[in-house]
Amino acid sequence: MSNDPLQGSLQFLKGVGPRRAADLQRAGLSTVEDLLYRFPTRYEDRGHFQTIASLKPGVAASVIGEVLSSGVRPTRRPRFKIFEMLLRDRTGSLRAVWFNQPFLKDVFRPHQRVILFGKLELTSHGLQMTSPQYEIVEGPEAGDGHEPADEGAGGEVEGTLHTGRIVPVYEKTGQLTTKIQRTLVHHVLQSMPEELPDPLPPAVRSRQQLIPRRDALIHVHFPDAGASIDELNAFRSPAHRRLIFEEFFLFQLGIVLRKRRADTERKGRPVVVTDDIRKAVGKVLPFKLTGDQKTVIREIVRDMERPQPMNRLLQGDVGSGKTIVALMASLVAMENGLQVAFMAPTEILAEQHFFNIRRLLESSRFRLTLLTGGTPAKKRREILAELSGGSMHMVIGTHALVQEDVAFRELGLAVIDEQHRFGVLQRATLRAKGLHPDVLVMTATPIPRTLALTAYGDLDVSVMREMPPGRQPIATVAKPESRRDDVYAHVRKEIEQGRQAYVIYPLVEESAKVDLKAATEMADHLAQDIFPDLRVALLHGRLKQDAKDRVMGAFVRGEFDILVSTTVIEVGVDVANATVMVIEHAERFGLSQLHQLRGRVGRGAHKSFCVLLYSYPITDQGKARLKALTDTADGFEIAERDLELRGPGDFFGTRQSGMPTLRVGDLLRDHVLMEEARREAVAALDDPSQADALTSLVNTSWEHRFGLVGVG
């Protein structure tokens, strides 16, 4: 498809001057394809004309008539002008006004035929439309009192663009108004060749009953008169379906190829699991595994025994015991003489993994170390020498592990914790450090199936939902700000029984834009006014790393009763004695984030509580989030609800997440089409007559098109 005319640059289009070309560039629209594969946000039916006499106030409608008079009227306010026009048809007349658009005096003149679309108001001047959409109808001059000769069937006027038809409405981008975009799209479609190359194989088009690419592009922007407005606004028209399927098919081709190429890789040596290794691994276990843990360990070890490198995603709800599973896999690798790299998203979490794993491996013969951005230079040099020499068996760390100077003698397993915090690039860099090591990616954010298929389509997925024995459910309640005293009384009761508490804030410092209590102020208030007899500490993201570690370490040791913190404690930190979490302004947090925070309590044998304090006014979405959290503790159910409330773009939070840039498809709305597209992509690549052409298409356009790391 290298000769695809849609790859042509927009700046060379007739009528696109340097200024407009710069506007397009700023909006990320450089090619014809960029412009056309951008759906209108909605459609308005402006094609059914009403007579002026039949118009109802408050209802948007289209009218067509003759300009009687027009002109600019100054007002008492300096530089504020009103352009007025009087329009009539055979049943009456109405006034149209536009504010501060004096240039319209050069647009309208008496006796023109004009279409207006807008809401009618009843004013002291009579019937009026304020700032309506307008279009001058090409055709005979008015004056005969009849409807215009160029009005088509069903009330449409042929040749109109902004009125008199089903009109696409685009989201304003920078200087590009919806009207400018509509004109540009129309111009591009007019100059489109009759024949367009089609990335979809004919057999796929036929099976899926998809309309031709050219027809889809025309009808998605300028639908026919008889099209269903509801179907269009639900993105369910045949034109929408065709273009969404095309995008998903191309995306899945790349994902399937990526997986197949990984399957052709061979690791340095597969692991072997003997009875001696099973005994050695069993000795390290401090407790009985859950059924889910056993199943997942079996899946991982089976992968490690294969000649192809493992590429597995382990989804485990908060507290389901993923670290133990990763440790079992690490032991199997180390017993086979291979090294292990364990990567965590934050220094606190890396340290916690290090201390926990070191405790469990105390009686073993393996050496492990911690490598983070905060490791002193001399110590770092020693660690690097031991890793490259092979005398260090396991390294736990942060993104410092993917830096260029970190080399291993024989890296056999890479464990990456909290995948959504890492870009796919870091994953690829870590794999490049070994000769195709096994990779185990772990996340405590359960990923809805739709997104797992998309973002991690090249990974095998294991799921752990079962909680380790002895874990008590966390009692979760939402309370308004007015119940704060009751909440503090409950915190005091728990601390008097020897427990500890968290108080979580969304911010660190006062913000002029949002009325939030700063964590620093509240820590002082709690320490001095509410709990003067208790030990209160503050932890926030602006503290230096060693200060954070000191505070967290002291809280873990029980030297503080209450930890006031921002969301820096969100992932992984274990304090078994902490049984209460109070989340301030809970309505401002995302649902999955609230669930992650809640998972910091309930880590021990005592009954735990999570209190969601909210302030008024609270949005319907804010209420829905709090209700979802009080309704269920199942992270997978919460993830599905979060996806419904926020949409896939926000679900992962950042572009660094490795989510694809989709132009027309929506992962949630169109998930059925995504699954169809995957099936068709697999079948097409299995067909020797198509595989080479499709692979070539992916190699030339996939990485640029979806904004992801390349397939090769």
C-alpha positions as CSV (number, residue, x, y, z in Angstrom):
1,M,0.0,0.0,0.0
2,S,3.0,2.3,-0.5
3,N,1.2,3.9,-3.5
4,D,-1.8,4.7,-1.3
5,P,-3.0,8.2,-2.3
6,L,-4.2,8.7,1.3
7,Q,-0.6,8.9,2.4
8,G,-0.3,12.2,0.5
9,S,0.5,15.4,2.5
10,L,-2.3,17.7,3.4
11,Q,-0.1,20.8,3.0
12,F,0.0,20.3,-0.8
13,L,-3.8,20.3,-1.1
14,K,-5.3,23.1,-3.2
15,G,-6.5,25.9,-1.0
16,V,-4.4,24.9,2.0
17,G,-2.1,27.9,2.7
18,P,0.9,28.0,5.0
19,R,-1.2,29.1,8.0
20,R,-3.8,26.3,7.6
21,A,-1.0,23.8,7.0
22,A,0.6,24.8,10.3
23,D,-2.8,24.5,12.1
24,L,-3.1,20.9,10.6
25,Q,0.4,20.0,11.7
26,R,-0.3,21.2,15.3
27,A,-3.4,19.1,15.3
28,G,-1.4,16.0,14.4
29,L,-2.9,15.9,10.9
30,S,-0.2,15.6,8.3
31,T,-1.6,13.2,5.7
32,V,-4.9,12.8,3.9
33,E,-5.4,9.5,5.9
34,D,-4.9,11.4,9.2
35,L,-7.8,13.7,8.3
36,L,-10.2,11.1,6.9
37,Y,-9.6,8.4,9.6
38,R,-10.9,10.8,12.3
39,F,-14.6,10.3,12.9
40,P,-17.0,13.2,13.5
41,T,-17.9,13.3,17.3
42,R,-21.6,13.4,16.4
43,Y,-24.1,13.9,13.5
44,E,-26.9,16.4,13.3
45,D,-29.9,16.0,11.0
46,R,-30.2,19.5,9.4
47,G,-31.8,18.1,6.3
48,H,-35.5,18.4,7.1
49,F,-36.8,21.9,6.4
50,Q,-39.5,23.5,8.3
51,T,-41.5,26.6,7.4
52,I,-40.9,29.7,9.6
53,A,-44.5,29.6,10.8
54,S,-44.1,26.0,12.1
55,L,-40.9,26.6,14.1
56,K,-41.1,25.9,17.9
57,P,-39.1,27.9,20.4
58,G,-36.2,25.9,22.0
59,V,-36.0,23.4,19.2
60,A,-33.2,23.2,16.7
61,A,-34.4,23.3,13.1
62,S,-33.4,24.1,9.5
63,V,-35.2,26.8,7.5
64,I,-34.6,28.0,4.0
65,G,-35.6,31.4,2.8
66,E,-34.7,34.7,1.1
67,V,-32.6,37.5,2.7
68,L,-34.7,40.6,3.0
69,S,-32.1,42.8,4.7
70,S,-28.9,42.6,6.7
71,G,-26.4,44.9,8.3
72,V,-24.2,45.6,11.3
73,R,-25.7,47.4,14.3
74,P,-23.4,49.1,16.8
75,T,-24.1,48.9,20.5
76,R,-23.4,51.1,23.5
77,R,-20.5,48.8,24.4
78,P,-17.3,49.8,22.5
79,R,-16.1,47.3,20.0
80,F,-19.2,45.1,20.4
81,K,-21.2,44.9,17.3
82,I,-24.3,42.8,16.3
83,F,-24.8,41.6,12.7
84,E,-28.6,41.2,12.0
85,M,-30.4,39.6,9.1
86,L,-34.0,39.3,8.3
87,L,-35.1,36.1,6.5
88,R,-38.5,35.2,5.1
89,D,-40.2,32.3,3.5
90,R,-43.8,32.0,2.2
91,T,-45.2,31.6,5.8
92,G,-43.4,34.4,7.7
93,S,-40.1,36.0,8.6
94,L,-37.5,35.6,11.4
95,R,-34.5,37.6,12.6
96,A,-31.0,36.0,12.9
97,V,-28.2,37.7,14.9
98,W,-24.5,37.1,15.2
99,F,-22.3,38.8,17.8
100,N,-19.0,40.4,16.9
101,Q,-18.9,39.0,13.3
102,P,-19.1,42.2,11.3
103,F,-17.4,40.4,8.3
104,L,-20.8,38.8,7.6
105,K,-21.8,42.1,5.9
106,D,-19.6,40.9,3.0
107,V,-21.2,37.4,3.0
108,F,-24.9,38.2,2.8
109,R,-26.9,40.4,0.4
110,P,-30.6,40.9,-0.3
111,H,-32.4,38.2,-2.4
112,Q,-29.9,35.4,-1.7
113,R,-31.4,32.0,-0.8
114,V,-29.9,31.0,2.6
115,I,-30.3,28.0,4.9
116,L,-30.1,28.6,8.6
117,F,-29.8,25.9,11.3
118,G,-30.2,26.8,15.0
119,K,-32.5,27.0,18.0
120,L,-35.4,29.4,17.8
121,E,-36.1,31.9,20.6
122,L,-39.1,34.1,21.2
123,T,-37.8,37.6,21.9
124,S,-39.3,41.1,22.2
125,H,-38.3,41.5,18.5
126,G,-40.3,38.4,17.6
127,L,-38.8,35.1,16.3
128,Q,-35.0,35.0,16.5
129,M,-32.1,32.6,15.9
130,T,-28.8,33.5,17.7
131,S,-25.5,32.6,15.9
132,P,-27.2,29.9,13.7
133,Q,-25.2,27.8,11.2
134,Y,-25.7,29.2,7.8
135,E,-25.1,28.3,4.1
136,I,-25.9,30.2,1.0
137,V,-27.7,28.0,-1.5
138,E,-26.3,28.0,-5.0
139,G,-29.3,28.4,-7.4
140,P,-31.9,30.8,-8.6
141,E,-32.3,34.1,-6.9
142,A,-35.3,34.3,-4.6
143,G,-38.3,36.3,-5.2
144,D,-41.0,33.9,-6.4
145,G,-42.0,32.8,-2.9
146,H,-41.6,29.1,-3.8
147,E,-39.3,26.5,-2.3
148,P,-35.9,26.4,-4.1
149,A,-35.5,24.4,-7.3
150,D,-32.4,22.5,-6.0
151,E,-34.2,20.9,-3.0
152,G,-33.8,17.2,-3.3
153,A,-36.0,14.3,-2.2
154,G,-36.6,14.1,1.6
155,G,-36.1,17.8,2.1
156,E,-32.3,17.8,1.4
157,V,-30.7,20.5,-0.7
158,E,-28.1,19.1,-3.1
159,G,-24.6,20.5,-2.9
160,T,-24.9,21.9,0.6
161,L,-22.2,21.1,3.2
162,H,-23.0,22.7,6.6
163,T,-26.8,22.6,6.5
164,G,-29.6,21.0,4.5
165,R,-28.4,17.5,5.1
166,I,-27.1,15.1,7.9
167,V,-24.1,17.1,8.9
168,P,-20.9,15.8,10.6
169,V,-19.8,17.7,13.7
170,Y,-16.1,17.5,14.5
171,E,-14.3,18.3,17.7
172,K,-12.5,21.7,17.5
173,T,-8.8,21.3,17.4
174,G,-6.7,24.4,17.9
175,Q,-7.7,26.9,15.2
176,L,-9.5,24.2,13.2
177,T,-13.2,24.8,13.8
178,T,-15.8,22.1,12.9
179,K,-16.8,24.1,9.9
180,I,-13.1,24.4,8.6
181,Q,-12.7,20.6,9.1
182,R,-15.9,19.8,7.4
183,T,-14.9,21.9,4.4
184,L,-11.4,20.3,4.3
185,V,-12.8,16.8,4.5
186,H,-15.3,17.5,1.7
187,H,-12.5,18.9,-0.5
188,V,-10.3,15.9,0.1
189,L,-13.2,13.5,-0.6
190,Q,-14.0,15.3,-3.8
191,S,-10.4,14.8,-5.1
192,M,-10.1,11.2,-4.0
193,P,-9.5,8.8,-6.9
194,E,-12.2,6.3,-8.0
195,E,-10.0,3.3,-7.0
196,L,-8.4,3.1,-3.6
197,P,-6.0,0.3,-2.5
198,D,-7.6,-1.7,0.2
199,P,-5.6,-3.2,3.1
200,L,-8.3,-5.8,3.8
201,P,-8.1,-9.0,1.8
202,P,-11.2,-9.6,-0.4
203,A,-12.0,-12.8,1.5
204,V,-12.1,-10.9,4.8
205,R,-14.3,-8.2,3.3
206,S,-16.7,-10.7,1.9
207,R,-16.9,-12.8,5.2
208,Q,-17.4,-9.7,7.3
209,Q,-19.8,-8.1,4.7
210,L,-17.8,-4.9,4.7
211,I,-18.5,-2.0,2.2
212,P,-15.6,-0.8,0.0
213,R,-13.0,1.5,1.7
214,R,-13.8,4.5,-0.6
215,D,-17.6,4.3,0.1
216,A,-16.9,4.0,3.8
217,L,-14.8,7.1,3.9
218,I,-17.4,9.1,2.0
219,H,-20.4,7.9,4.0
220,V,-18.8,8.2,7.4
221,H,-18.3,11.9,6.9
222,F,-21.2,12.8,4.6
223,P,-24.0,10.2,5.2
224,D,-26.8,9.7,2.7
225,A,-30.2,11.4,3.4
226,G,-31.8,8.1,4.5
227,A,-29.1,7.1,7.0
228,S,-30.2,6.4,10.6
229,I,-29.1,9.2,12.8
230,D,-29.1,6.9,15.9
231,E,-26.9,4.4,14.1
232,L,-24.5,7.1,13.1
233,N,-24.3,8.6,16.6
234,A,-23.7,5.1,18.0
235,F,-20.8,4.6,15.5
236,R,-22.7,1.5,14.2
237,S,-23.3,2.4,10.6
238,P,-21.9,0.2,7.8
239,A,-19.3,2.9,7.1
240,H,-18.2,3.0,10.8
241,R,-18.1,-0.7,11.1
242,R,-15.9,-1.1,8.0
243,L,-13.3,1.5,9.1
244,I,-13.1,0.3,12.7
245,F,-12.7,-3.3,11.5
246,E,-9.9,-2.2,9.1
247,E,-8.0,-0.5,12.0
248,F,-8.4,-3.4,14.4
249,F,-7.4,-5.9,11.6
250,L,-4.2,-4.0,11.0
251,F,-3.5,-3.8,14.7
252,Q,-4.1,-7.5,15.3
253,L,-1.8,-8.4,12.3
254,G,1.0,-6.7,14.1
255,I,0.2,-8.2,17.5
256,V,-0.1,-11.8,16.1
257,L,3.2,-11.4,14.1
258,R,4.9,-10.1,17.2
259,K,3.8,-13.2,19.1
260,R,4.8,-15.5,16.3
261,R,8.2,-13.9,16.0
262,A,8.8,-14.3,19.7
263,D,7.9,-18.0,19.3
264,T,10.7,-18.4,16.7
265,E,13.2,-17.1,19.2
266,R,15.3,-19.6,21.2
267,K,16.6,-19.0,24.7
268,G,20.2,-19.9,25.7
269,R,18.9,-23.0,27.4
270,P,15.5,-24.1,28.7
271,V,15.3,-24.9,32.5
272,V,15.1,-28.5,33.7
273,V,13.0,-29.3,36.8
274,T,14.2,-32.3,38.8
275,D,13.0,-33.7,42.1
276,D,16.0,-32.0,43.9
277,I,14.9,-28.6,42.5
278,R,11.3,-29.2,43.6
279,K,12.5,-30.0,47.1
280,A,14.8,-27.0,47.2
281,V,12.0,-24.7,46.1
282,G,9.5,-26.3,48.6
283,K,11.9,-25.6,51.5
284,V,11.7,-21.9,50.9
285,L,7.9,-21.8,51.1
286,P,6.8,-20.4,54.5
287,F,3.1,-21.4,54.0
288,K,0.7,-23.3,51.9
289,L,-0.1,-22.0,48.4
290,T,-3.6,-21.2,47.2
291,G,-5.1,-23.2,44.3
292,D,-4.6,-20.2,42.0
293,Q,-0.9,-19.9,43.0
294,K,-0.3,-23.6,42.2
295,T,-2.0,-23.4,38.8
296,V,0.0,-20.3,37.8
297,I,3.3,-21.7,39.0
298,R,2.6,-24.8,36.8
299,E,1.9,-22.5,33.8
300,I,5.1,-20.5,34.4
301,V,7.4,-23.6,34.9
302,R,5.9,-25.2,31.7
303,D,6.8,-22.0,29.8
304,M,10.3,-22.0,31.3
305,E,10.9,-25.6,30.2
306,R,10.1,-24.7,26.5
307,P,12.9,-23.7,24.1
308,Q,11.0,-20.5,23.3
309,P,11.3,-17.6,25.8
310,M,8.3,-17.2,28.1
311,N,6.3,-14.0,27.6
312,R,3.6,-14.2,30.3
313,L,1.4,-11.6,32.0
314,L,0.4,-12.5,35.6
315,Q,-2.7,-10.6,36.7
316,G,-3.3,-10.9,40.4
317,D,-5.7,-8.9,42.5
318,V,-4.2,-6.9,45.4
319,G,-2.9,-9.3,48.0
320,S,-3.3,-12.5,46.0
321,G,0.4,-13.4,46.5
322,K,2.1,-12.7,43.2
323,T,5.5,-12.1,44.8
324,I,5.7,-15.7,46.1
325,V,4.9,-17.0,42.6
326,A,7.6,-14.8,41.1
327,L,10.0,-16.1,43.8
328,M,9.2,-19.7,42.9
329,A,10.0,-19.0,39.2
330,S,13.2,-17.2,40.2
331,L,14.4,-20.2,42.3
332,V,13.7,-22.6,39.4
333,A,15.9,-20.3,37.2
334,M,18.7,-20.0,39.8
335,E,18.7,-23.7,40.5
336,N,19.5,-24.1,36.8
337,G,22.5,-21.7,37.1
338,L,20.7,-18.7,35.5
339,Q,20.5,-15.2,36.8
340,V,17.3,-13.3,37.6
341,A,16.4,-9.6,37.3
342,F,13.4,-8.4,39.3
343,M,12.2,-4.9,38.3
344,A,9.8,-2.7,40.4
345,P,8.3,0.7,39.6
346,T,9.5,2.6,42.7
347,E,12.5,2.4,45.1
348,I,10.3,1.8,48.1
349,L,8.7,-1.2,46.4
350,A,12.0,-2.5,45.1
351,E,13.4,-2.4,48.7
352,Q,10.3,-4.1,50.0
353,H,10.7,-6.9,47.5
354,F,14.4,-7.1,48.4
355,F,13.8,-7.4,52.2
356,N,11.0,-9.9,51.8
357,I,12.8,-12.1,49.3
358,R,16.1,-11.9,51.2
359,R,14.3,-13.1,54.4
360,L,12.8,-16.1,52.5
361,L,16.2,-17.0,50.8
362,E,18.2,-16.7,54.0
363,S,18.8,-20.4,54.2
364,S,19.5,-20.8,50.5
365,R,22.9,-20.7,48.7
366,F,21.9,-17.8,46.4
367,R,23.2,-14.2,46.6
368,L,20.9,-11.3,45.9
369,T,21.4,-7.5,45.8
370,L,19.5,-4.3,45.4
371,L,20.2,-1.8,42.6
372,T,18.3,1.5,42.3
373,G,19.0,5.0,41.3
374,G,20.0,5.7,44.9
375,T,22.7,3.1,45.0
376,P,26.1,4.8,45.8
377,A,28.6,4.7,42.9
378,K,31.2,2.5,44.6
379,K,28.6,-0.1,45.6
380,R,27.0,0.1,42.1
381,R,30.4,-0.7,40.5
382,E,30.8,-3.8,42.7
383,I,27.3,-5.0,41.9
384,L,27.8,-4.6,38.1
385,A,31.1,-6.6,38.3
386,E,29.3,-9.4,40.3
387,L,26.4,-9.5,37.8
388,S,28.7,-9.6,34.7
389,G,30.9,-12.2,36.4
390,G,28.0,-14.3,37.5
391,S,28.6,-14.5,41.2
392,M,25.5,-12.5,41.9
393,H,22.4,-14.6,41.2
394,M,19.5,-12.2,41.6
395,V,19.2,-8.4,41.4
396,I,16.1,-6.5,42.5
397,G,15.8,-2.9,41.4
398,T,14.0,-0.1,39.5
399,H,14.4,1.2,36.0
400,A,18.2,1.4,36.9
401,L,18.3,-2.2,35.7
402,V,17.7,-1.2,32.1
403,Q,20.6,1.2,31.9
404,E,23.2,0.4,29.3
405,D,26.1,-0.4,31.7
406,V,24.1,-3.2,33.4
407,A,25.3,-6.6,32.0
408,F,24.6,-10.1,33.1
409,R,26.7,-13.3,32.6
410,E,23.5,-15.3,31.9
411,L,20.2,-13.6,32.5
412,G,17.5,-16.4,32.5
413,L,14.4,-14.7,33.9
414,A,13.2,-11.1,34.0
415,V,10.3,-10.3,36.4
416,I,8.6,-7.0,35.8
417,D,6.3,-5.8,38.6
418,E,3.4,-3.4,38.0
419,Q,3.6,-3.5,34.2
420,H,1.3,-0.5,33.5
421,R,4.0,1.8,35.1
422,F,6.6,0.6,32.5
423,G,6.7,1.3,28.8
424,V,7.0,-1.6,26.4
425,L,10.4,-0.1,25.5
426,Q,11.8,-0.9,29.0
427,R,10.4,-4.4,28.7
428,A,12.2,-4.8,25.4
429,T,15.5,-3.3,26.8
430,L,15.5,-5.7,29.7
431,R,14.9,-8.7,27.4
432,A,17.8,-7.5,25.3
433,K,20.2,-7.9,28.3
434,G,20.0,-11.7,28.1
435,L,19.9,-14.1,25.2
436,H,16.1,-14.0,25.1
437,P,15.4,-14.5,28.8
438,D,12.0,-15.7,30.1
439,V,9.9,-12.6,30.9
440,L,7.2,-12.6,33.6
441,V,5.2,-9.4,33.8
442,M,3.1,-8.9,36.9
443,T,0.3,-6.4,37.6
444,A,-2.0,-5.8,40.5
445,T,-4.3,-3.8,38.3
446,P,-6.6,-6.4,36.9
447,I,-6.9,-5.6,33.3
448,P,-10.3,-6.1,31.7
449,R,-10.3,-8.9,29.0
450,T,-10.8,-6.5,26.2
451,L,-7.7,-4.5,27.1
452,A,-5.6,-7.5,27.9
453,L,-6.3,-8.8,24.4
454,T,-5.3,-5.5,23.0
455,A,-2.4,-4.1,25.0
456,Y,-1.0,-7.5,25.9
457,G,-2.1,-9.6,22.9
458,D,1.4,-10.8,22.5
459,L,1.6,-12.2,26.0
460,D,0.1,-15.4,27.5
461,V,-2.1,-14.4,30.5
462,S,-2.4,-16.1,33.9
463,V,-4.9,-14.9,36.4
464,M,-5.0,-15.1,40.3
465,R,-8.2,-14.2,42.0
466,E,-8.0,-16.3,45.1
467,M,-6.8,-14.7,48.4
468,P,-4.3,-16.5,50.7
469,P,-5.9,-18.2,53.7
470,G,-6.5,-16.0,56.8
471,R,-7.0,-12.8,54.8
472,Q,-10.1,-11.0,56.1
473,P,-12.3,-8.9,53.8
474,I,-11.8,-5.1,54.2
475,A,-15.0,-3.3,55.4
476,T,-15.4,-0.3,53.1
477,V,-17.7,2.6,53.8
478,A,-18.2,6.0,52.1
479,K,-18.9,8.9,54.4
480,P,-19.5,12.6,53.8
481,E,-17.1,15.3,55.2
482,S,-19.7,16.0,58.0
483,R,-19.0,12.6,59.6
484,R,-15.3,13.3,60.0
485,D,-15.4,13.2,63.9
486,D,-16.9,9.7,63.8
487,V,-14.1,8.6,61.5
488,Y,-11.4,10.0,63.8
489,A,-13.0,8.2,66.8
490,H,-12.8,4.9,64.9
491,V,-9.1,5.6,64.0
492,R,-8.4,6.2,67.7
493,K,-10.2,3.0,68.8
494,E,-8.1,0.9,66.4
495,I,-4.8,2.5,67.5
496,E,-5.7,2.0,71.2
497,Q,-6.0,-1.7,70.3
498,G,-2.4,-1.6,69.1
499,R,-3.1,-1.1,65.3
500,Q,-1.9,1.6,62.9
501,A,-3.7,3.8,60.4
502,Y,-3.1,5.5,57.0
503,V,-4.7,8.9,56.0
504,I,-4.4,9.4,52.3
505,Y,-4.4,12.7,50.4
506,P,-4.5,13.5,46.7
507,L,-2.0,16.4,46.9
508,V,1.1,17.7,48.6
509,E,0.7,21.5,48.5
510,E,-2.2,23.9,48.4
511,S,-3.4,24.3,44.8
512,A,-5.2,27.4,43.7
513,K,-7.2,25.5,41.1
514,V,-8.7,22.8,43.3
515,D,-9.9,23.1,46.8
516,L,-8.0,20.3,48.5
517,K,-6.5,20.1,51.9
518,A,-2.8,19.6,51.6
519,A,-1.3,16.6,53.2
520,T,1.4,18.6,54.9
521,E,-1.2,20.9,56.6
522,M,-3.3,18.0,57.6
523,A,-0.4,16.1,59.1
524,D,0.2,19.1,61.4
525,H,-3.5,19.4,62.2
526,L,-3.8,15.7,63.1
527,A,-0.6,15.7,65.2
528,Q,-1.4,18.9,67.1
529,D,-5.2,19.1,67.3
530,I,-6.8,15.7,66.8
531,F,-4.2,13.1,68.0
532,P,-1.7,15.1,70.1
533,D,-0.9,12.0,72.1
534,L,-0.2,9.8,69.1
535,R,2.8,9.6,66.7
536,V,2.0,11.1,63.3
537,A,4.3,10.9,60.2
538,L,4.1,12.4,56.8
539,L,5.1,10.8,53.5
540,H,4.8,12.5,50.1
541,G,6.3,12.3,46.6
542,R,8.5,15.5,47.0
543,L,10.6,13.9,49.8
544,K,14.1,12.7,48.9
545,Q,14.3,9.0,48.5
546,D,16.2,8.3,51.6
547,A,13.8,10.4,53.6
548,K,10.8,8.4,52.2
549,D,12.6,5.2,53.1
550,R,13.3,6.3,56.6
551,V,9.6,7.3,57.2
552,M,8.2,4.1,55.6
553,G,10.7,1.9,57.4
554,A,9.8,3.5,60.8
555,F,6.1,3.0,60.1
556,V,6.7,-0.7,59.2
557,R,8.6,-1.1,62.5
558,G,5.6,0.5,64.4
559,E,7.4,3.7,65.4
560,F,4.4,5.8,64.1
561,D,0.7,5.3,64.8
562,I,-0.6,7.3,61.8
563,L,1.0,7.8,58.4
564,V,-0.4,10.7,56.5
565,S,0.5,10.1,52.9
566,T,-0.1,11.0,49.2
567,T,-0.6,8.2,46.8
568,V,3.1,7.2,46.9
569,I,2.1,4.2,49.0
570,E,-0.3,3.0,46.3
571,V,1.5,-0.2,45.2
572,G,2.9,-3.1,47.1
573,V,3.8,-1.7,50.5
574,D,3.0,-4.2,53.2
575,V,2.3,-3.2,56.8
576,A,0.5,-6.1,58.4
577,N,-0.4,-4.1,61.5
578,A,-2.2,-1.3,59.6
579,T,-5.9,-1.9,59.8
580,V,-7.5,1.5,58.9
581,M,-7.3,3.6,55.8
582,V,-9.0,7.0,55.5
583,I,-9.0,8.4,52.0
584,E,-9.7,12.1,51.8
585,H,-11.5,13.5,48.8
586,A,-12.1,10.0,47.6
587,E,-14.4,11.3,44.9
588,R,-11.3,12.7,43.1
589,F,-9.5,9.4,42.7
590,G,-9.9,6.8,39.9
591,L,-11.7,3.6,40.8
592,S,-8.7,1.3,40.2
593,Q,-6.5,3.7,42.2
594,L,-8.9,3.6,45.1
595,H,-8.9,-0.2,45.0
596,Q,-5.1,-0.3,45.0
597,L,-4.9,2.1,47.9
598,R,-7.5,0.0,49.9
599,G,-5.3,-3.0,49.4
600,R,-2.6,-1.6,51.6
601,V,-4.7,-2.6,54.7
602,G,-6.0,-6.1,55.4
603,R,-2.5,-7.5,55.0
604,G,-2.6,-9.2,58.4
605,A,-4.9,-11.3,60.6
606,H,-6.9,-8.4,62.1
607,K,-10.2,-7.0,60.7
608,S,-9.5,-4.0,58.5
609,F,-11.4,-0.9,57.4
610,C,-11.3,1.6,54.5
611,V,-13.2,4.9,54.9
612,L,-13.9,6.9,51.8
613,L,-14.4,10.6,52.8
614,Y,-16.1,12.7,50.2
615,S,-17.0,16.4,49.8
616,Y,-19.9,18.1,48.1
617,P,-20.6,18.8,45.3
618,I,-19.9,15.3,44.0
619,T,-20.5,14.3,40.4
620,D,-22.6,11.4,39.3
621,Q,-19.4,9.7,38.2
622,G,-17.8,10.3,41.6
623,K,-20.8,8.7,43.3
624,A,-20.7,5.7,40.9
625,R,-17.0,5.2,41.8
626,L,-17.6,5.2,45.5
627,K,-20.6,2.9,45.1
628,A,-18.6,0.4,43.1
629,L,-15.9,0.3,45.8
630,T,-18.3,-0.2,48.6
631,D,-20.2,-2.9,46.6
632,T,-17.3,-5.2,45.8
633,A,-13.8,-6.1,46.7
634,D,-13.2,-8.0,43.5
635,G,-10.5,-6.1,41.6
636,F,-11.5,-7.7,38.3
637,E,-15.1,-6.5,38.6
638,I,-13.8,-3.1,39.7
639,A,-11.5,-2.9,36.7
640,E,-14.5,-3.6,34.3
641,R,-16.5,-0.8,36.0
642,D,-13.5,1.6,35.9
643,L,-13.2,1.0,32.2
644,E,-16.9,1.7,31.7
645,L,-16.6,4.9,33.8
646,R,-13.4,6.3,32.4
647,G,-12.7,4.6,29.0
648,P,-9.5,2.8,28.0
649,G,-7.3,5.9,27.4
650,D,-7.5,6.9,31.1
651,F,-7.6,3.4,32.4
652,F,-3.8,3.0,32.1
653,G,-3.2,6.7,32.8
654,T,-0.3,7.4,30.4
655,R,0.9,6.9,26.8
656,Q,3.9,5.2,28.5
657,S,1.6,2.3,29.2
658,G,2.1,0.7,25.8
659,M,-1.5,1.2,24.8
660,P,-2.1,1.7,21.1
661,T,-3.1,5.0,19.5
662,L,-6.5,4.1,17.9
663,R,-7.9,6.6,15.5
664,V,-11.4,5.3,15.0
665,G,-11.9,2.2,17.1
666,D,-12.8,2.2,20.8
667,L,-11.6,-0.7,22.9
668,L,-14.7,-0.8,25.0
669,R,-17.4,0.1,22.5
670,D,-16.1,-2.1,19.8
671,H,-14.6,-5.0,21.7
672,V,-16.7,-7.6,19.7
673,L,-15.1,-6.2,16.4
674,M,-11.7,-6.5,18.0
675,E,-12.2,-10.2,18.7
676,E,-13.5,-10.7,15.1
677,A,-10.5,-8.9,13.8
678,R,-8.1,-11.1,15.8
679,R,-9.7,-14.2,14.4
680,E,-9.4,-12.9,10.8
681,A,-5.8,-11.7,11.3
682,V,-4.8,-15.2,12.5
683,A,-6.5,-16.8,9.5
684,A,-5.1,-14.4,7.0
685,L,-1.5,-14.9,8.2
686,D,-2.0,-18.7,8.1
687,D,-2.8,-18.3,4.3
688,P,0.5,-18.6,2.4
689,S,-1.0,-16.6,-0.5
690,Q,-1.6,-13.5,1.7
691,A,1.0,-13.8,4.5
692,D,3.9,-12.1,2.7
693,A,1.9,-9.0,1.6
694,L,0.3,-8.6,5.0
695,T,3.7,-9.0,6.8
696,S,5.2,-6.3,4.4
697,L,2.2,-4.0,5.2
698,V,2.8,-4.4,9.0
699,N,6.6,-3.8,8.6
700,T,6.1,-0.6,6.7
701,S,3.3,1.1,8.7
702,W,2.5,-0.6,12.0
703,E,4.9,1.1,14.4
704,H,4.1,4.6,13.1
705,R,0.4,3.9,12.8
706,F,-0.2,2.6,16.4
707,G,2.6,4.4,18.2
708,L,4.0,1.2,19.7
709,V,7.4,-0.5,19.7
710,G,7.9,-2.2,16.4
711,V,7.0,-5.8,15.6
712,G,10.5,-6.9,14.4
